[in-house]
């Protein structure tokens, strides 16, 4: 149960974003509290991805303010968002196929050690951490030096989520984490999310599958054409109700 | 084929691993040579002239990098522009005169590219750069992130790599090394002619690609580039040794380049 006086980890106020003439977000307010899983649903073009990409620092809002733990911030790049504890998992595979597993895992947050005149990669440490982190999430890899391309789609997604989990962000931002995965793999990912939540980390996720969101989310927000049309706690909703909401609004217009 | 050429290859290996090209290196090579000889003839301190020459290379690299990253113009096109631009400037300022500094003696030139144990010092600079470059590319954050930029710049940016800054740095490195190679060339031959370094860019790319660096970026090694350099120099020296007329060399390089590119593309799925 969320107490009202709790400070949100991230609060977005009146966010607007346009691409040329198309208004993707028309003044959206949004909050995430510590330790909750929030589902963001809506039809294509509702502005879900845009909202997430603003939190990830990929896009900058045209208007509106972002507060992180009560302090006003301005994400100028994905690295700044990541610096403040927002770990992203992008919709398509966000790994780089030319780099091996541990190089991908630590990209942007490489561990170095001082040696003589400079700082060099601590490969041994990164290899062992990668293996342990992937073990925790349930994929056994023989070798952290393996190619990314040797992994299945589900395993690759697990590497992305395992990475986000390992760096202990305050918030995990997941854009369609289970799209393209098999039923079994999707279930596994949803299991991870529950485990991650137990560690006190918040999760925000987009998915097209309402039942998935309903399964794991504490709170569900519905976007439609750039406007937040509803926000409800899990207890107050049913998957059918959510689907009707997404569909119903469309019929009116 | 000379060690000076190899120094240029080191910079371009970084650049191509990061997914970009630089066709202006031949012109920048000549520019470094010219700035160095000009300032020496103006009686500037030799060290100052050397620094000026390298700075000019770094600036051209920065211009290449700035236009490429800021305006999203393919670097292949941008650097064709600077290739002609720099060559044009050299033609305008330097083509009417014969430039030589045979009369000037300085230990700086001897250190830069005199002879040690019967070898030109540029070879030692090249070896040092290859070793340092290899360590950087394999064992530092910079190297890791360069490879990531070349592999997939969108994903690299999304996960928090400052792609534009890294690309900028590799362009500047490439320009600086090309100009350094130019100064080393002056240290060896002690003259300047506006035609120096014409056509060098393609030979450099040939060496890098022969060395296994992916045309698309994301993977490259300096050990490979060293092999590329050695292959091309063996080719040239071998042809001279066999008494093949010099003008055949360019044609053979062309054939080698095509073979290397085909192999590069055919072998790529196996590498990934």
Interface residues (C-beta under 8 A of the other chain):
Chain A: X56 X58 X77 X78 X79 X81 X82 X83 X88 X90 X93 X94 X95 X96 X97 X98 X99 X103 X106 X107 X108 X109 X110 X112 X118 X119 X120 X121 X123 X147 X149
Chain B: X135 X139 X140 X141 X144 X145 X147 X148 X150 X151 X152 X155 X156 X157 X158 X159 X160 X161 X162 X214 X217 X218 X219 X272
